[in-house]
Amino acid sequence: MSEPVLIERRDHVTWITLNREARRNALNEDVVRRIAAGIDAAGSDGLSRAIVLTGAGDKAFCAGADLARDADGSAFTARFAQPRHFMVDLFKRLLDCQLPVVARVNGHAMAGGFGLLCACDMAVAADDIRIGTTESRIGLSPMMILPHMMRILPPRRLQEMCITGEPFSSREALEWGVLNYVVPRAELDHKLDWLLARIVDKSPTAIRLGKHAFNAMRDMSLGEAMEVAQVMIHGMSSTEDAREGRAAFQEKRVPVWTGR
């Protein structure tokens, strides 16, 4: 039996692939915990500078929770003795991840799969995919993924999506800011490589501190955010990467980042 999640490092990028093509890469507890483990491993290996999250095949990025009759570890299973649901734990991992996480949207992203897409930092998608929150069709509301969707989608579009359960096109998702790039399917990996090349050659320290500041500031008032910024800029400017960046600029050479 094949592994439900594949984790491999390609140069400076860790790839996490949902490998359940027959189930449209649907999520269960085991899959979710394996994704979280892959994120942890990438963050601690000292070599990865970005993470790609994608699905196997070309039909689905992720169809959301596994609703099959024989599915194990349903996302709707309650664990009352645990303080945090495993899906919330994954979303928290993605929020706290110090590496840029790029979604390679190779197929449809529905329900929890769409939430997974929204939890990534950036997304590159094929132009023939569809996205949506289909929970209302089965008597549910997408509450688990709502916090991430509310940070990205325009409120009226999000409300329409949640209430009607109807899918939308990749072009519409691009217009709403859900996706960074939409390209013909044959160009998906080329565009992804183009984006990754513009990530992995930058300072890991600047990215790490910048992601932390970004996530913190968007929940603050403007005044609070400016106070945090003036404190962080002093610490950032004293890092090894900042000194190396200035030296490389003055010496007209390519910087050698240490990530410190």
C-alpha positions in Angstrom: 0.0 0.0 0.0 1.4 3.4 -1.0 2.0 6.1 1.6 -1.0 8.5 1.9 1.4 11.5 2.0 4.7 11.8 0.2 7.4 14.0 1.7 10.6 14.7 -0.3 13.2 17.4 -0.5 14.2 18.7 -3.9 17.2 20.9 -3.5 16.0 23.6 -1.1 12.3 22.9 -1.3 10.3 20.3 0.6 7.4 18.8 -1.3 4.4 17.5 0.6 2.1 15.6 -1.7 -1.3 14.2 -0.7 -1.1 10.8 -2.3 -4.7 9.5 -2.3 -5.6 10.1 -5.9 -8.4 7.5 -5.9 -10.0 9.4 -3.0 -9.4 12.8 -4.6 -6.7 13.4 -2.1 -9.3 13.6 0.7 -8.3 14.3 4.3 -8.5 12.1 7.3 -6.7 12.2 10.7 -3.7 10.2 9.5 -3.2 12.3 6.4 -3.5 15.6 8.4 -1.0 14.4 10.9 1.4 13.4 8.2 1.2 16.8 6.6 1.9 18.4 9.9 4.9 16.1 10.4 6.2 17.1 7.0 5.9 20.8 7.8 7.8 20.2 11.1 10.5 18.2 9.3 11.0 20.9 6.7 11.3 23.6 9.3 14.0 21.8 11.3 16.2 20.2 8.6 18.3 23.3 8.1 18.2 23.0 4.3 14.6 23.7 3.2 13.8 27.2 2.3 10.3 26.7 1.1 7.5 24.1 1.1 5.3 23.0 -1.7 1.9 21.5 -0.9 0.1 19.6 -3.7 -2.0 16.6 -4.6 -1.3 13.5 -6.6 -2.8 13.3 -10.1 -4.5 16.1 -12.0 -8.1 15.8 -10.8 -8.0 17.2 -7.2 -5.6 19.2 -5.1 -7.8 18.1 -2.2 -11.5 17.3 -2.0 -11.7 18.1 1.8 -12.7 15.6 4.4 -13.0 11.9 3.4 -16.7 11.2 3.4 -16.6 7.6 2.1 -18.4 5.0 4.2 -15.2 3.1 5.0 -13.2 6.3 5.7 -11.0 6.2 8.8 -10.3 9.2 11.0 -13.0 11.5 9.7 -12.4 15.2 10.2 -15.9 15.3 11.8 -14.8 12.9 14.6 -14.8 14.4 18.0 -11.9 13.8 20.4 -13.3 15.3 23.6 -10.2 14.4 25.6 -8.0 16.5 23.3 -7.7 20.3 23.6 -7.3 20.9 19.9 -8.9 19.2 16.8 -6.2 17.7 14.5 -7.4 20.0 11.6 -7.0 23.1 13.8 -3.5 21.8 14.8 -2.6 21.6 11.1 -3.8 25.1 10.4 -1.9 26.4 13.4 1.2 24.6 12.1 0.8 26.3 8.7 0.3 29.7 10.4 3.4 29.3 12.6 5.6 27.8 9.8 8.7 29.9 9.3 9.1 28.8 5.7 7.0 30.1 2.8 4.4 27.5 1.9 3.3 27.5 -1.7 0.2 25.6 -2.8 0.6 23.9 -6.2 -3.1 23.6 -7.1 -3.1 20.8 -9.6 -6.9 20.1 -9.4 -10.1 21.0 -7.7 -9.8 22.4 -4.1 -13.1 21.9 -2.2 -14.3 22.2 1.4 -11.4 21.5 3.7 -9.1 21.3 0.7 -10.0 24.9 -0.1 -9.2 25.8 3.5 -5.9 24.1 3.1 -5.2 26.2 0.1 -6.2 29.4 1.9 -3.8 28.5 4.8 -0.8 28.5 2.5 1.2 31.7 1.9 1.0 31.6 -1.9 -0.8 29.6 -4.6 -0.2 28.7 -8.2 -3.1 27.0 -10.0 -4.0 25.4 -13.3 -6.6 27.3 -15.2 -9.1 24.5 -15.4 -9.5 23.9 -11.6 -12.5 24.9 -9.5 -12.7 25.9 -5.8 -15.5 26.0 -3.3 -16.9 25.2 0.1 -19.5 22.5 -0.5 -20.4 21.9 3.1 -23.9 23.3 2.9 -24.8 20.5 0.4 -24.4 17.9 3.2 -25.9 19.9 6.0 -22.8 21.6 7.4 -21.1 24.9 7.4 -17.3 25.4 6.7 -16.6 26.7 10.2 -13.3 24.9 10.6 -11.8 26.7 7.6 -13.7 29.9 8.0 -10.9 31.8 9.9 -8.4 31.4 7.0 -11.0 32.2 4.3 -12.0 35.4 6.1 -8.5 36.7 5.9 -8.4 36.3 2.1 -11.8 36.5 0.4 -14.0 39.5 0.1 -16.8 39.1 2.7 -19.7 39.0 0.3 -18.1 36.5 -2.0 -17.2 34.4 1.0 -20.8 34.5 2.3 -22.1 33.5 -1.1 -19.7 30.7 -1.3 -20.5 29.4 2.2 -24.3 29.6 1.7 -24.7 28.3 -1.8 -22.0 25.7 -1.7 -21.4 26.4 -5.4 -17.9 26.1 -6.9 -16.1 29.0 -8.6 -13.5 29.1 -11.3 -9.7 29.6 -10.9 -10.1 33.0 -12.8 -12.6 34.2 -10.2 -10.3 33.0 -7.4 -7.5 35.0 -9.0 -9.6 38.1 -9.1 -10.5 37.7 -5.5 -6.8 37.4 -4.4 -7.1 33.7 -3.4 -4.5 32.6 -6.0 -1.3 34.4 -7.0 -1.0 32.9 -10.5 -3.3 31.0 -12.8 -1.7 29.3 -15.9 -2.6 26.7 -18.5 -2.1 23.2 -16.9 0.9 22.5 -19.1 2.7 25.5 -17.6 1.9 24.9 -14.0 5.2 23.5 -12.9 7.2 26.0 -15.0 5.4 28.8 -13.2 5.8 27.1 -9.8 9.6 26.8 -10.5 9.7 30.4 -11.5 8.1 31.5 -8.2 10.3 29.1 -6.1 13.4 30.5 -7.7 12.5 33.9 -6.4 12.0 32.6 -2.9 14.9 30.3 -2.2 17.6 32.8 -3.2 16.4 35.3 -0.6 17.5 35.6 3.0 15.9 32.9 5.1 16.2 35.2 8.1 14.4 38.1 6.4 11.7 35.7 5.3 11.3 34.1 8.7 11.1 37.4 10.6 9.0 39.0 7.8 6.4 36.1 8.0 6.2 36.5 11.8 5.6 40.2 11.5 3.1 39.8 8.7 0.9 37.4 10.7 1.2 39.4 13.9 0.5 42.8 12.3 -2.6 41.8 10.4 -4.5 41.2 13.6 -3.4 44.6 15.1 -4.5 48.1 14.7 -2.4 50.4 12.6 -0.8 52.0 15.6 0.0 48.7 17.3 1.5 47.4 14.0 3.8 50.4 13.7 5.0 50.0 17.3 5.9 46.4 16.6 7.6 47.3 13.3 10.0 49.8 14.9 11.1 47.2 17.5 11.5 44.4 15.0 13.5 46.4 12.4 16.3 47.0 14.9 16.7 43.3 15.7 16.4 42.4 12.0 19.2 44.8 11.0 21.6 43.2 13.4 21.3 39.7 12.0 24.1 38.0 10.1 22.0 37.9 6.9 21.3 41.6 7.1 25.1 42.3 7.5 25.8 40.0 4.6 23.1 41.6 2.4 24.6 45.0 2.9 28.1 43.8 2.3 27.1 42.0 -0.9 25.3 45.0 -2.2 28.3 47.3 -1.6 30.7 44.7 -3.1 28.4 44.0 -6.1 28.3 40.3 -5.5 25.7 37.6 -4.8 25.0 37.3 -1.1 25.7 34.0 0.8 23.0 33.6 3.3 23.5 31.7 6.6 19.9 32.0 7.8 21.2 33.6 11.0 
